[in-house]
């Protein structure tokens, strides 16, 4: 009660002067565990090229088109946009609560009031009857009442509850907007991964087709040689088995590519025949572009991640919620007033009345609620603590994702040269073995072993190319995808020095 009297003494005069006090809130911003620098190597020395045109760096118009189509078709983006609209409406409502409300009313009524009567006395009957009828008519004349007015009410924000609600709503709006951008980044990354998987699948299909043709031709020639008695039947059986094995792998690869294409159809919303036509256009393997916007300081690089920014805003929103819950424990002051005009009409008579009132001035002081308001404040503080923990965890996860993407990019880049060299040399070895086999200097087992080694190396190279593309997309995703943090990212929280511990 001593604290209540102290705050009331300080704030009530200000409230009557249309000003107010604010209660102390927890910090709206907190420290995050940003390391001083990246521990993983930066591709190409950490180029500062913009991430905004990330996909255009590949010079692949189809990929850009597919990402745009996927964004238009994504239900996640539609849901995120709806949440932004909802948060914007809540922000408008919270801001309006700080202003006086004004309502207008207009009423009209028409009726008859009074009672009819007959005059008595000893006068002539006709005269008395006439007088009585006239009096009854006058007493029952229609009465019309018209009334118009304006009513206003204003809750003065003595302890900052309404301002805290407004600040919380603003942070939630900014957070919802950031999450919409995060959904866009996620859709773009998922579509790019599906596109690269589609291309890798068809590259592997070409490897399988080449392998199947080679084995089939070997099987045909071996059968002819066996029929002529130059090759043992066991060698012919081995060649046929090898050809059948390759044919089975080819069929499986075609099925995998068909399934992969359907995933891309579902993501982009483009019908399969149209998408097949677009993908059928001659495709040239493009080198991944120079990485962009990766600085040596993670704090600067991660500031453009919309999910990290949303988590930071959640802390500020929770801080404002604590201030709002705390203010609920203190008095509320409201002022109301009205002005109006009423007009009465009856039997040619008309009279107008004008009224106005200021008040009542209402002060509501919470006295006994069984600890409900204190419990709400404690719950708000618990949510604030949770928001701080989630924000810091989000930052740690973001740093981890960037580090992993950098490690994978560096590793796949280092392996690319080795993979290309392996395929080149295994191809030369296979060609030499095939020539020796054709001249009878090498056995079929040697040829099949050389062919299997070549196929494995070609498959490994295709897999490596896909891994590198996925690491590249992962870096795009972990760096925020080109979304830029707003200049005025945070709305400063109001604090006051008048609050003390209970």
Secondary structure, DSSP 8 states (H G I E B T S, - for coil): -HHHHHHHHHHHHHHHTT---------SS------SS-SS--GGGT----STTTGGGG--HHHHHHHHHHHHH-HHHHHHHHHHHHHHHHHHHHHHTTS-EEEEEEEEEEEE-S------SSS-HHHHHHHHHHHHHHHT-EEEEEEEEEEEEEEE-TTSHHHHHHHHHHHHHHHHHHHHHHHHHHHHHHHHHHHHHHHHHHHHHHHHHHHHHHHHHHHHHHHHHHHTTSS-HHHHHHHHHHHHHHHHHHHHHHHHHHHHHHHHHHHH---HHHHHHHHHS-----------S--S-HHHHHTT-HHHHHHHHHHHHHHHHHHHHHHTTS-EEEEEEEEEEEEEEETTEEEEEEEEEEEEEEEE-----TTHHHHHHHHHHHHHHHHHHHHHHHHHHHHHHHHHHHHHHHHHHHHHHHHHHHHHHHHHHHHHHHHHHHTTSS-HHHHHHHHHHHHHHHHHHHHHHHHHHHHHHHHHHHTTTT----SS--------S-----
